[in-house]
Amino acid sequence: MNENTLQFFLLFLVLTIYQCKEDKNIKAEEKINIKKKKKIKPIVEIRWDSLNSDNVEAFFTEYGKTNKENKVIIKTKFGNIKLLLYDDVPIHRANFIFLTKIKYFNTTEIYRVAKNFVIQGGNSDETYTVKQRRLYGNYLIKPEFRNNRRHKYGALAAARQWEKNPNKLSSPFEFYMVHNRNGAHHLNNEHTVFGEVISGFDTMDKISRVKVGVDEWPTDDINITVEILD
């Protein structure tokens, strides 16, 4: 092998080794970039995958599509009350069905009996009741006022705070039924009416006669359970 051939061979060997190192470096850099991309890849959160105070409307819009029940029964020691939930008040309807299915109401009671006015339920001091409220962030619901949904006798409506609540947001947990034969029309467009009593008016009459304290809380507890009707 002459001197020129030897120099060419050595140059080729050096270039080959350098190129291999470069290839390895490029591949290593690509792996690092891939790892970086994986780390910074944004997680797309499904807005209705779990209920919280920030996704109420999205959650119940989706929930309502697959949970279309609109009849429930409230069971008490005085008898039963059957309710029809309105389809044109979709968020409130879906919310009530959701709470019924997770058995939230089954540790609550009728906690207010305002004579010749309303019978109110959906709250208690039970540990499970408190935990369920906290679990979902004590969320609120935007009002769903409908001109044809009035506070007639037997109307089912959502309770709400009046102070510091200019948007009239509903409590998702507490509800009331109008027990005045003439209705309670001063509450129209103040509280969302989302259903009505379809049977059990005699049960409401019995409840209305219980002894209550100055806060209108029944002296003896009136526990309730709520179930879906087929």
Phi, psi and omega in degrees: 000122181283173186296321180294319180296319179297317179297320180296319180296317179295320178296319180295320180295318179296315180296322180295315179297318180297318180296321178297318178297319179296318179299318179296319179297318179296315180296320178297320179294321178298319179297319179297316179297320179298317179296319179297317180298320179296323182290323185265002179298123183292141177271120181274111181274130175283122190294340184245021183285332177207138185286133171209176187292349182260351185229029187305307184294318179296317181299309185284336173297314179288319180299320182294337181291331183247359178231083191263009180300145179222018175227134178224164178232130174263123180254131179225172178290348178264352183134188184249153175231122178262137183238142170255127177261135185282134178287336182273011171236067197296322184289315178296320179298309182298322178298315182294321178295317179302310181296326177295316183290330177272004176065028177302313186294342188285356171244017180250182183209169168285108187253358178215126173234099179265109188305132178058030181219278183218158171241122191239140182215182176104015180218160175189177177262009181295145182300317181297320180300312180296318180297318180296320178298314181291324182304319183259013172079021180046049184294164177235163183239135176296146180295148175233075182282135175231134184300331182270003181251095187249166179277065178280174175300125181090000179297142175254125184221163181270132174287161177200163172283141177266324181278140178053042179216063184296337181270003175057044180290138183276146165287132178282342190262329188252138184221165175215159178239132182287126182243020174260126183302332180270001181086186178221063192289349174291348178265358178301134181062019171247323175234145179283121173273121184235010178182188179204157175285130178248344170196156181106020178296330177292326176294318177299321179299316180297316180297323183296342183265001181289158178284135180232162176271188182294338178270006181069014176276128180304139179298318175256134183302140174244086180289149180230156164230147181235132182227155175285138174261138178289000000 
